[in-house]
Amino acid sequence: MAQVPYEFLVRFDHLTGLLKGAHVKVYDNVTMKEGDAQSVEIGGASGFPLSEILTTIETGALLAMEQAQSELAAEKTAHEATRAELAALKV
C-alpha cells in the first residue's frame, strides 16, 4: 500500500462536547510526502472511509456515541418544549 493513514484528528464542539468532525492525513510511501487533510465519513458525511482507520469495534463505538448524542439532543428539545408548555399553563 503506497498511501497509509498516519494522522487522525477528531474535533468536538468546545461548548457542547458534541462531535463536530474528523479528518485524516495519509503518508505516501512512494513519494515520501504527506497528503492534504481529508474529511472522514462520520455521521453520514462523505470522505475518507472510517473503516480504514479504525477497527470494527472502534467504528461501532463511535457510531453508537453519535446515535446517543442525537437521541440526547432530541430529548433536550422535547424537554424544553414541555417546560414551555408548563410555563404557559402557569400564566
C-alpha positions in Angstrom: 0.0 0.0 0.0 1.5 3.3 -1.1 -0.6 5.6 1.0 -1.2 4.8 4.6 -3.1 6.9 7.2 -0.7 8.5 9.7 -2.8 11.2 11.4 -6.4 11.0 12.6 -7.9 14.1 14.3 -11.4 14.2 15.9 -12.9 17.6 16.9 -15.6 18.2 19.4 -17.6 21.3 20.0 -15.9 23.1 22.9 -19.3 24.3 24.3 -21.5 21.2 23.9 -18.9 18.4 23.8 -20.7 17.0 20.7 -18.7 15.6 17.8 -18.0 18.3 15.1 -16.0 16.3 12.6 -12.8 14.5 11.8 -10.0 14.4 9.3 -7.2 12.1 8.3 -3.9 12.7 6.7 -2.2 10.0 4.7 1.5 9.4 4.0 2.6 8.3 0.6 5.5 5.8 1.0 6.4 6.1 -2.7 6.8 9.9 -2.9 7.8 10.1 0.9 5.3 13.0 1.3 2.3 13.6 3.5 -1.0 14.3 1.8 -3.6 17.0 2.5 -6.1 16.5 5.3 -9.2 14.7 4.1 -12.6 14.7 5.8 -13.6 11.3 7.4 -17.0 9.7 6.7 -18.7 10.2 10.1 -22.3 10.8 10.8 -23.3 10.3 7.2 -20.7 12.7 5.8 -18.7 11.6 2.8 -15.0 11.3 3.0 -12.1 9.0 3.8 -13.5 5.6 4.8 -13.5 5.4 8.6 -13.1 1.6 8.3 -9.6 2.2 7.0 -8.6 4.0 10.2 -10.5 2.2 13.0 -11.3 -1.4 13.8 -14.9 -2.6 13.6 -15.3 -2.3 17.3 -14.0 1.3 17.4 -16.2 2.3 14.5 -19.2 0.7 16.2 -18.5 2.6 19.4 -18.1 5.9 17.6 -21.3 5.4 15.7 -23.1 4.4 18.9 -21.8 7.6 20.5 -23.2 9.7 17.6 -26.6 8.0 17.9 -26.7 8.6 21.6 -25.8 12.3 21.1 -28.5 12.6 18.5 -31.0 11.0 20.9 -29.9 13.3 23.7 -30.4 16.3 21.6 -33.9 15.2 20.6 -34.8 14.6 24.3 -33.4 18.0 25.3 -35.6 19.6 22.6 -38.7 17.7 23.8 -37.9 18.6 27.4 -37.7 22.3 26.6 -41.0 22.1 24.7 -42.6 20.5 27.7 -41.2 23.2 30.0 -42.5 25.9 27.7 -46.0 24.3 27.8 -45.9 24.1 31.6 -44.8 27.7 31.9 -47.7 28.7 29.6 -50.2 26.8 31.9 -49.0 28.8 34.9 -50.0 32.1 33.4 
